[in-house]
Amino acid sequence: MKLSEKTHAGKKYSELKSEKELGREIEDSIWVDSEFSNCQLDGAHIASSIFTNCYFEKTSLYWCHAFRCTFIDCKFVRCDLRGSFDEARFVRCGFVHCEVGENNLGGSTKWENAVAVECVVAGEPLPIVEVKEP
């Protein structure tokens, strides 16, 4: 697939019920200046994707697979971020009252080896844990 087919810019998505409604592959893709509001992207596979200057409001990424995603200058407002963000990178992002606590099965959310640089968090701290190789 060509890079141009995996790059999405300047779009607004509202009230999506699944990642399929995006009508495109979202894993290993690039998103620039995009907005997601009131979207249900539970279980979405967005591994290795890059999001730059994106805005997420009341969007659920519960149980999503965001392994090695990169988020630069993004803002998350009242989002459900109880997914797998292992080894994800957050640079200059804002998090406003997002849900990052226990999941519905009683397990805790842990983002193993994720990194947050120059981020601002209002609400619960991000569940970043460092896991050292044996």
Backbone as ProteinMPNN parsed JSONL, in Angstrom:
{"seq_chain_A": "MKLSEKTHAGKKYSELKSEKELGREIEDSIWVDSEFSNCQLDGAHIASSIFTNCYFEKTSLYWCHAFRCTFIDCKFVRCDLRGSFDEARFVRCGFVHCEVGENNLGGSTKWENAVAVECVVAGEPLPIVEVKEP", "coords_chain_A": {"N_chain_A": [[0.845, -1.179, 0.0], [0.569, 2.212, -0.819], [2.194, 5.093, 0.623], [0.65, 7.416, 0.506], [-1.903, 6.374, 0.551], [-2.116, 5.566, 3.124], [-2.067, 7.8, 4.62], [-3.834, 10.229, 6.367], [-5.49, 13.236, 6.518], [-6.71, 16.204, 8.079], [-9.399, 15.488, 8.622], [-12.666, 15.106, 10.108], [-14.178, 13.096, 12.478], [-17.103, 11.766, 13.771], [-19.079, 10.266, 16.246], [-18.601, 7.578, 15.522], [-19.093, 4.059, 15.453], [-17.419, 1.923, 15.313], [-14.078, 0.927, 14.312], [-14.238, 0.123, 11.684], [-16.024, 1.789, 10.442], [-14.51, 3.898, 9.652], [-13.682, 3.285, 7.189], [-11.242, 2.616, 6.153], [-7.883, 1.345, 6.391], [-6.453, 1.477, 9.545], [-4.309, 0.722, 11.039], [-0.786, 1.048, 11.322], [-0.628, 3.577, 10.045], [-0.812, 7.09, 9.101], [-1.921, 9.965, 10.72], [-3.007, 13.229, 10.527], [-3.829, 16.379, 11.846], [-6.477, 15.595, 12.542], [-9.789, 15.005, 13.839], [-11.528, 13.339, 16.402], [-14.55, 12.696, 17.731], [-16.794, 11.627, 20.21], [-16.506, 8.935, 19.489], [-16.526, 5.38, 19.171], [-14.072, 3.409, 19.375], [-13.377, 0.947, 20.334], [-11.271, -1.805, 20.867], [-9.85, -1.323, 18.563], [-7.296, -1.689, 16.091], [-4.497, -0.073, 16.028], [-1.787, -0.165, 15.912], [1.578, 0.92, 15.591], [0.899, 3.28, 14.329], [0.913, 6.811, 13.511], [0.019, 9.776, 15.017], [-0.511, 13.118, 14.587], [-0.981, 16.288, 15.879], [-3.696, 15.814, 16.522], [-7.09, 15.603, 17.716], [-8.929, 14.265, 20.287], [-12.036, 13.661, 21.613], [-14.196, 12.564, 24.102], [-13.871, 9.964, 23.196], [-13.649, 6.5, 22.857], [-11.085, 4.274, 23.391], [-10.963, 1.801, 24.39], [-9.621, -1.325, 25.197], [-8.099, -1.171, 22.901], [-5.44, -1.732, 20.509], [-2.559, -0.354, 20.585], [0.165, -0.597, 20.163], [3.408, 0.618, 20.048], [2.598, 3.081, 18.943], [2.714, 6.524, 17.95], [2.126, 9.65, 19.29], [1.888, 12.989, 18.695], [1.707, 16.245, 19.802], [-1.045, 15.981, 20.448], [-4.41, 15.998, 21.747], [-6.37, 14.723, 24.353], [-9.544, 14.481, 25.539], [-11.639, 13.655, 28.097], [-11.57, 10.882, 27.425], [-11.669, 7.291, 26.987], [-9.042, 5.511, 27.803], [-8.207, 2.919, 28.305], [-6.673, 0.926, 27.028], [-4.21, -1.053, 25.242], [-1.339, 0.463, 25.24], [1.325, -0.134, 24.969], [4.75, 0.562, 24.742], [4.196, 2.905, 23.433], [4.524, 6.327, 22.315], [4.223, 9.533, 23.567], [4.224, 12.841, 22.843], [4.362, 16.108, 23.87], [1.59, 16.095, 24.498], [-1.83, 16.481, 25.631], [-3.88, 15.524, 28.331], [-7.038, 15.33, 29.503], [-8.968, 14.611, 32.1], [-9.213, 11.765, 31.524], [-10.094, 8.302, 31.269], [-8.239, 5.874, 32.769], [-8.014, 3.808, 34.48], [-8.937, 0.798, 36.22], [-9.967, -2.032, 34.244], [-13.003, -3.473, 32.843], [-12.907, -6.057, 33.717], [-11.708, -6.021, 36.102], [-8.987, -5.804, 36.086], [-5.903, -3.937, 36.111], [-4.926, -1.076, 34.199], [-2.032, -0.918, 32.32], [0.582, 0.67, 30.752], [3.087, -0.585, 29.275], [6.47, 0.277, 29.156], [5.919, 2.643, 27.815], [6.253, 6.092, 26.794], [6.09, 9.422, 27.914], [6.534, 12.659, 27.002], [6.962, 15.964, 27.887], [4.223, 16.277, 28.409], [0.893, 17.168, 29.492], [-1.201, 16.508, 32.174], [-4.433, 16.326, 33.389], [-6.213, 15.096, 35.907], [-6.425, 11.567, 36.443], [-3.198, 10.013, 36.82], [-1.087, 8.979, 34.073], [-0.912, 5.512, 33.19], [1.817, 4.492, 33.03], [4.324, 2.101, 33.03], [7.57, 0.892, 33.686], [9.167, -1.803, 32.239], [11.69, -3.981, 32.743], [14.05, -5.728, 30.79], [14.846, -9.186, 31.222]], "CA_chain_A": [[0.0, 0.0, 0.0], [1.33, 3.445, -0.927], [2.137, 5.973, 1.776], [-0.484, 8.339, 0.344], [-3.125, 5.655, 0.908], [-2.113, 5.365, 4.567], [-2.004, 9.108, 5.251], [-5.16, 10.831, 6.494], [-5.278, 14.578, 7.057], [-7.763, 17.209, 8.105], [-10.758, 14.927, 8.647], [-13.393, 15.083, 11.374], [-14.972, 11.879, 12.633], [-18.0, 11.941, 14.898], [-20.03, 9.217, 16.594], [-18.328, 6.28, 14.887], [-19.381, 2.937, 16.351], [-16.304, 0.973, 15.231], [-13.017, 1.368, 13.403], [-14.645, -0.209, 10.317], [-16.739, 2.93, 9.883], [-13.541, 4.814, 9.06], [-13.611, 2.896, 5.795], [-9.857, 2.509, 5.73], [-6.952, 0.688, 7.303], [-5.91, 2.46, 10.474], [-3.06, 0.227, 11.61], [0.417, 1.44, 10.579], [-1.015, 4.683, 9.174], [-0.443, 8.423, 9.573], [-3.096, 10.824, 10.897], [-2.572, 14.596, 10.775], [-4.919, 17.369, 11.986], [-7.762, 14.893, 12.518], [-10.584, 15.095, 15.058], [-12.38, 12.194, 16.712], [-15.415, 13.047, 18.857], [-17.85, 10.66, 20.53], [-16.273, 7.721, 18.689], [-16.331, 4.118, 19.88], [-13.041, 2.669, 18.658], [-12.988, -0.153, 21.225], [-10.638, -2.942, 20.207], [-9.226, -0.921, 17.296], [-5.89, -2.042, 15.873], [-3.825, 1.111, 15.512], [-0.362, -0.363, 16.175], [2.598, 1.579, 14.763], [0.37, 4.468, 13.655], [1.409, 8.104, 13.966], [-1.025, 10.796, 15.105], [0.104, 14.422, 14.805], [-1.939, 17.387, 16.02], [-5.054, 15.254, 16.485], [-7.923, 15.931, 18.861], [-9.834, 13.172, 20.656], [-12.941, 14.056, 22.684], [-15.192, 11.543, 24.435], [-13.616, 8.84, 22.298], [-13.249, 5.306, 23.591], [-10.067, 3.389, 22.829], [-10.95, 0.691, 25.343], [-9.11, -2.578, 24.632], [-7.446, -0.98, 21.604], [-4.075, -2.241, 20.385], [-1.806, 0.804, 20.109], [1.576, -0.92, 20.363], [4.373, 1.464, 19.333], [2.007, 4.266, 18.304], [3.317, 7.805, 18.306], [1.171, 10.758, 19.358], [2.632, 14.242, 18.817], [0.827, 17.426, 19.89], [-2.447, 15.534, 20.447], [-5.159, 16.282, 22.97], [-7.379, 13.733, 24.706], [-10.465, 15.071, 26.506], [-12.652, 12.706, 28.585], [-11.493, 9.667, 26.6], [-11.4, 6.025, 27.656], [-7.736, 5.076, 27.305], [-7.853, 1.673, 28.995], [-6.222, -0.02, 26.01], [-2.812, -1.459, 25.285], [-0.473, 1.475, 24.65], [2.69, -0.556, 25.269], [5.824, 1.164, 23.939], [3.703, 4.093, 22.72], [5.228, 7.565, 22.608], [3.364, 10.708, 23.634], [5.089, 14.017, 22.875], [3.597, 17.357, 23.993], [0.156, 15.781, 24.457], [-2.631, 16.862, 26.78], [-4.859, 14.533, 28.768], [-7.968, 16.002, 30.401], [-9.948, 13.726, 32.722], [-9.362, 10.527, 30.761], [-10.206, 7.092, 32.068], [-7.07, 5.011, 32.592], [-7.991, 2.918, 35.638], [-9.242, -0.628, 36.057], [-10.86, -2.4, 33.146], [-14.265, -4.083, 33.282], [-12.635, -7.372, 34.302], [-11.045, -5.796, 37.376], [-7.536, -5.677, 35.923], [-5.434, -2.56, 36.0], [-4.367, -0.671, 32.916], [-0.602, -0.627, 32.39], [1.202, 0.92, 29.456], [4.469, -1.014, 29.504], [7.549, 0.949, 28.43], [5.462, 3.824, 27.08], [6.994, 7.296, 27.155], [5.36, 10.681, 27.789], [7.498, 13.748, 27.068], [6.352, 17.293, 27.882], [2.763, 16.123, 28.384], [0.149, 17.757, 30.6], [-2.265, 15.591, 32.574], [-5.393, 16.791, 34.384], [-6.982, 13.908, 36.274], [-5.61, 10.42, 36.84], [-1.899, 9.918, 36.141], [-0.993, 7.948, 33.019], [-0.491, 4.235, 33.774], [3.067, 4.061, 32.397], [5.207, 1.289, 33.873], [8.78, 0.442, 33.016], [9.432, -3.234, 32.382], [13.078, -4.221, 32.356], [14.345, -7.02, 30.178], [15.586, -10.055, 32.173]], "C_chain_A": [[0.888, 1.239, 0.0], [1.159, 4.288, 0.328], [0.945, 6.921, 1.679], [-1.811, 7.684, 0.707], [-3.228, 5.435, 2.409], [-2.051, 6.675, 5.331], [-3.384, 9.751, 5.204], [-4.99, 12.197, 7.149], [-6.55, 15.411, 7.01], [-9.188, 16.697, 8.146], [-11.343, 15.018, 10.054], [-14.281, 13.847, 11.392], [-15.814, 12.036, 13.892], [-18.936, 10.75, 15.012], [-19.844, 7.929, 15.798], [-18.573, 5.181, 15.905], [-18.302, 1.859, 16.303], [-15.262, 1.514, 14.264], [-13.368, 1.09, 11.948], [-15.368, 0.961, 9.645], [-15.797, 3.991, 9.316], [-13.346, 4.507, 7.58], [-12.201, 2.756, 5.271], [-9.04, 1.795, 6.8], [-6.389, 1.736, 8.254], [-4.634, 1.984, 11.154], [-1.901, 0.65, 10.709], [0.104, 2.56, 9.578], [-0.638, 6.011, 9.83], [-1.693, 9.301, 9.586], [-2.606, 12.214, 11.288], [-3.794, 15.506, 10.841], [-6.3, 16.726, 11.896], [-8.458, 15.04, 13.863], [-11.48, 13.873, 15.186], [-13.239, 12.6, 17.912], [-16.548, 12.036, 18.983], [-17.726, 9.38, 19.699], [-16.033, 6.517, 19.589], [-15.336, 3.275, 19.073], [-12.483, 1.545, 19.537], [-12.409, -1.3, 20.412], [-9.95, -2.597, 18.893], [-7.76, -1.33, 17.257], [-5.207, -0.853, 15.212], [-2.312, 1.025, 15.715], [0.497, 0.325, 15.128], [2.072, 2.78, 13.984], [0.96, 5.73, 14.267], [0.251, 9.097, 13.908], [-0.349, 12.124, 15.44], [-0.978, 15.494, 14.81], [-3.381, 16.91, 15.866], [-5.773, 15.558, 17.793], [-8.919, 14.795, 19.076], [-10.714, 13.663, 21.805], [-14.027, 13.008, 22.851], [-15.089, 10.357, 23.469], [-13.1, 7.675, 23.118], [-12.247, 4.492, 22.777], [-9.866, 2.202, 23.778], [-10.542, -0.59, 24.614], [-8.473, -2.396, 23.248], [-6.021, -1.518, 21.66], [-3.243, -1.132, 19.748], [-0.307, 0.616, 20.331], [2.448, -0.055, 19.448], [3.746, 2.595, 18.514], [2.775, 5.501, 18.756], [2.24, 8.874, 18.225], [1.965, 12.032, 19.608], [1.641, 15.397, 18.786], [-0.652, 17.054, 19.789], [-3.102, 15.905, 21.772], [-6.257, 15.246, 23.125], [-8.254, 14.332, 25.808], [-11.561, 14.056, 26.823], [-12.719, 11.444, 27.709], [-11.267, 8.447, 27.483], [-10.121, 5.468, 27.033], [-7.261, 3.803, 28.013], [-7.504, 0.585, 27.98], [-4.763, -0.358, 26.214], [-1.979, -0.435, 24.513], [0.993, 1.146, 24.951], [3.659, 0.018, 24.242], [5.347, 2.337, 23.082], [4.502, 5.316, 23.17], [4.239, 8.722, 22.526], [4.273, 11.928, 23.791], [4.215, 15.269, 22.848], [2.086, 17.131, 23.859], [-0.527, 16.273, 25.723], [-3.682, 15.809, 27.064], [-5.748, 15.196, 29.813], [-9.042, 15.012, 30.839], [-10.256, 12.492, 31.877], [-9.415, 9.333, 31.705], [-9.039, 6.17, 31.745], [-6.957, 3.971, 33.712], [-8.282, 1.468, 35.293], [-10.168, -0.866, 34.874], [-12.088, -3.109, 33.7], [-14.09, -5.474, 33.881], [-11.896, -7.254, 35.627], [-9.535, -5.692, 37.277], [-7.135, -4.223, 35.773], [-4.846, -2.305, 34.62], [-2.906, -0.318, 33.128], [-0.088, -0.445, 30.977], [2.683, 0.625, 29.617], [5.425, -0.314, 28.549], [7.065, 2.064, 27.502], [6.252, 5.036, 27.58], [6.095, 8.507, 26.946], [6.355, 11.819, 28.023], [6.756, 15.076, 26.93], [4.833, 17.231, 27.748], [2.144, 16.769, 29.619], [-1.034, 16.844, 30.897], [-3.128, 16.248, 33.646], [-6.295, 15.606, 34.69], [-6.028, 12.802, 36.699], [-4.267, 10.411, 36.114], [-1.912, 8.813, 35.08], [-0.4, 6.678, 33.609], [0.786, 3.662, 33.14], [3.902, 3.287, 33.417], [6.404, 0.853, 33.047], [8.989, -1.03, 33.296], [10.839, -3.477, 31.871], [13.22, -5.625, 31.8], [15.11, -7.876, 31.187], [17.039, -10.218, 31.768]], "O_chain_A": [[1.862, 1.3, 0.75], [0.135, 4.219, 1.008], [0.297, 7.196, 2.689], [-2.744, 8.368, 1.125], [-4.312, 5.148, 2.918], [-1.99, 6.671, 6.561], [-4.021, 9.813, 4.152], [-4.404, 12.297, 8.227], [-7.341, 15.346, 6.068], [-10.106, 17.411, 7.741], [-10.619, 15.009, 11.049], [-15.032, 13.585, 10.453], [-15.3, 12.395, 14.951], [-19.507, 10.285, 14.025], [-20.82, 7.268, 15.443], [-18.291, 5.354, 17.091], [-18.273, 0.975, 17.16], [-15.528, 2.44, 13.497], [-12.844, 1.759, 11.058], [-15.327, 1.102, 8.422], [-16.23, 4.881, 8.584], [-12.902, 5.361, 6.812], [-11.988, 2.775, 4.059], [-9.459, 1.666, 7.951], [-5.9, 2.775, 7.811], [-3.946, 2.783, 11.788], [-2.015, 0.615, 9.484], [0.515, 2.502, 8.419], [-0.198, 6.042, 10.979], [-2.427, 9.374, 8.601], [-1.875, 12.365, 12.267], [-4.687, 15.419, 9.998], [-7.193, 17.263, 11.241], [-7.808, 15.183, 14.899], [-12.103, 13.431, 14.221], [-12.707, 12.824, 18.999], [-17.172, 11.646, 17.997], [-18.729, 8.816, 19.262], [-15.409, 6.632, 20.644], [-15.735, 2.516, 18.189], [-11.293, 1.233, 19.495], [-12.979, -1.715, 19.403], [-9.509, -3.497, 18.178], [-7.074, -1.315, 18.279], [-5.317, -0.647, 14.003], [-1.63, 2.05, 15.692], [0.185, 0.313, 13.938], [2.741, 3.252, 13.064], [1.444, 5.718, 15.399], [-0.411, 9.237, 12.88], [0.315, 12.238, 16.47], [-1.78, 15.598, 13.882], [-4.182, 17.531, 15.166], [-5.147, 15.745, 18.836], [-9.654, 14.415, 18.165], [-10.199, 14.041, 22.858], [-14.69, 12.613, 21.892], [-16.095, 9.828, 22.997], [-12.224, 7.837, 23.968], [-12.514, 4.083, 21.647], [-8.761, 1.684, 23.94], [-11.063, -0.895, 23.541], [-8.324, -3.367, 22.505], [-5.47, -1.73, 22.74], [-3.221, -0.985, 18.526], [0.403, 1.57, 20.65], [2.244, -0.008, 18.235], [4.309, 3.016, 17.504], [3.404, 5.507, 19.814], [1.534, 8.989, 17.224], [2.645, 12.145, 20.628], [0.836, 15.513, 17.862], [-1.421, 17.74, 19.116], [-2.427, 16.1, 22.784], [-6.977, 14.928, 22.179], [-7.759, 14.653, 26.889], [-12.315, 13.647, 25.941], [-13.799, 11.008, 27.311], [-10.739, 8.557, 28.589], [-10.117, 5.016, 25.888], [-6.072, 3.634, 28.284], [-7.991, -0.542, 28.074], [-4.157, 0.002, 27.224], [-1.923, -0.468, 23.284], [1.803, 2.048, 25.163], [3.416, -0.035, 23.036], [6.013, 2.719, 22.119], [5.078, 5.336, 24.258], [3.514, 8.868, 21.542], [5.01, 12.029, 24.771], [3.427, 15.468, 21.922], [1.396, 17.894, 23.183], [0.115, 16.458, 26.757], [-4.299, 15.267, 26.147], [-5.275, 15.58, 30.883], [-9.909, 14.626, 30.054], [-11.412, 12.214, 31.559], [-8.849, 9.36, 32.798], [-8.867, 5.739, 30.605], [-5.916, 3.331, 33.867], [-7.922, 0.979, 34.223], [-11.02, -0.042, 34.542], [-12.19, -3.32, 34.909], [-15.018, -6.012, 34.485], [-11.5, -8.263, 36.212], [-8.866, -5.507, 38.293], [-7.934, -3.384, 35.356], [-4.335, -3.215, 33.967], [-2.572, 0.48, 34.004], [-0.294, -1.297, 30.112], [3.448, 1.487, 30.048], [5.237, -0.303, 27.332], [7.728, 2.388, 26.517], [6.843, 5.001, 28.658], [5.417, 8.612, 25.924], [6.943, 11.932, 29.099], [6.013, 15.284, 25.971], [4.234, 18.048, 27.049], [2.792, 16.899, 30.657], [-1.774, 16.453, 29.994], [-2.622, 16.675, 34.684], [-7.055, 15.161, 33.829], [-4.957, 13.067, 37.245], [-4.195, 10.758, 34.935], [-2.659, 7.84, 35.188], [0.511, 6.745, 34.434], [0.827, 2.491, 32.762], [4.149, 3.763, 34.525], [6.279, 0.494, 31.877], [8.99, -1.458, 34.45], [11.144, -3.211, 30.708], [12.595, -6.573, 32.276], [15.939, -7.352, 31.932], [17.796, -10.909, 32.45]]}, "name": "protein", "num_of_chains": 1, "seq": "MKLSEKTHAGKKYSELKSEKELGREIEDSIWVDSEFSNCQLDGAHIASSIFTNCYFEKTSLYWCHAFRCTFIDCKFVRCDLRGSFDEARFVRCGFVHCEVGENNLGGSTKWENAVAVECVVAGEPLPIVEVKEP"}
